[in-house]
Amino acid sequence: MLLDLDKNDKVFILIPSLNPTNDLIKYIDELIENNFKNIIVVNDGSKKECDEIFKAIENKKECILLKHETNLGKGKALKSGLEYFKNLNNFNDFFGIITVDSDGQHLVYDVKKVAEKMKENSNSLILGTRNFLESNVPPKSSFGNKVTSSVFKILYGTKISDTQTGLRGIPNSLIEEFMHISGNRFEYETNMLIECILNKIEIIEVPITTVYIDNNSGTSFRPIHDSISIYWKILNSFIKYSAVSIISCIIDILLFQIFLMSLKFELSSTTIITISTVLARIISSLINYILNKKVSFKSKKNVKNTIIKYYVLCLINMIVSASLVSLIYYFTGIKEVIIKIIVDTIIFFTNYRVQRVFIFNK
């Protein structure tokens, strides 16, 4: 199937580039031949030897060259291009911008597919997604993407086939928001996906040809440093949520002990334990609520809209935990404490999703 952009439809191409080869010039020529007449190239602090390449690009009437004097990172290069595009006087004459990597791994045919899909979906992020099951995919790339996709699915409830694709269609309606997403290097693209999920912006995947040139040796991706940055962004709120849970648990135990020692009334031990448990749980759960709202999820929703939902969730958790432990013990005879650890661990992970999506969502 041949894809042709209607001459009245306009799209910008954005190419962040670090130390490109002459193949970038050939690639841009191919884009121009296929009716892409508005191309932004960002020289992200490339070495001097690349000056002639960028000069040749700048001399093309279809190209705009932006330059960072030092390497600021792919995310910063993308944001520089988005800002330039947003500030155009005729910004509204275009329907969006497509980000493309400079290493030639995104076929022009696939760029056109993304453009067509973006034209049809003016409020969605379009991803050109690769098939990591193909034989030409380097094992480390295939493994890394599978792990990242799985973590995304567990924590955010959204399956994304290719979390690190550089081929993305960003319609005009999302440009302003994406300009202000945090991250200056490869983690920026991860943050873009997270922002879409948190703000319920639709992500549409378009299958593209999987191309790896020379086993992806030309990439500027730093395996250890950039992977840490990416996974920190993905796991950030979950790590904080886990830390808050641990803190709340410690507070609960300490308060329980304090109340046990403080209650001097002539009450039965069962009554004292019950009162101590309830008082400790009320205070520790309130602390947990406040920390999750302010730290884990950074929710700006008011207390009235969240605290009732939070305590309904707490009540449901107690009922579900008690019911499942009793039920599983009845049918299996496994020790209650072992069952409770397993059940409450599942509830712990489920609660993260529930709180993020339904209680403290943006």
PyMOL commands that set and color helices and strands:
alter all, ss='L'
color gray80, all
select helices_A, chain A and resi 23-33+48-58+74-86+91-93+108-120+139-156+172-179+187-198+213-216+223-262+269-296+303-332+336-359
alter helices_A, ss='H'
color red, helices_A
select strands_A, chain A and resi 12-17+39-44+63-68+96-99+125-129+168-171+203-207
alter strands_A, ss='S'
color yellow, strands_A
deselect
rebuild
show_as cartoon
